[in-house]
């Protein structure tokens, strides 16, 4: 089973690219540094807190379930 940080990394990177935004744009939306987004997307940050997960979900307009690989973004809000 994949470590949750690796799943979140993959999902964040995929959704950000699907939205056509840069790491800097996402960071600006979340009030974070671009380097923090880079660390999350690389899977280096393996201690992602709940507040960060919620912020990522909101900034990417997805559910927490999507971030952990349990749901596709189209299903959000249905």
Secondary structure, DSSP 8 states (H G I E B T S, - for coil): ---HHHHHHHHHHHHHHHHT--HHHHHHHHT--HHHHHHHHHT------HHHHHHHHHHHT--HHHHTTSS-GGGTT-
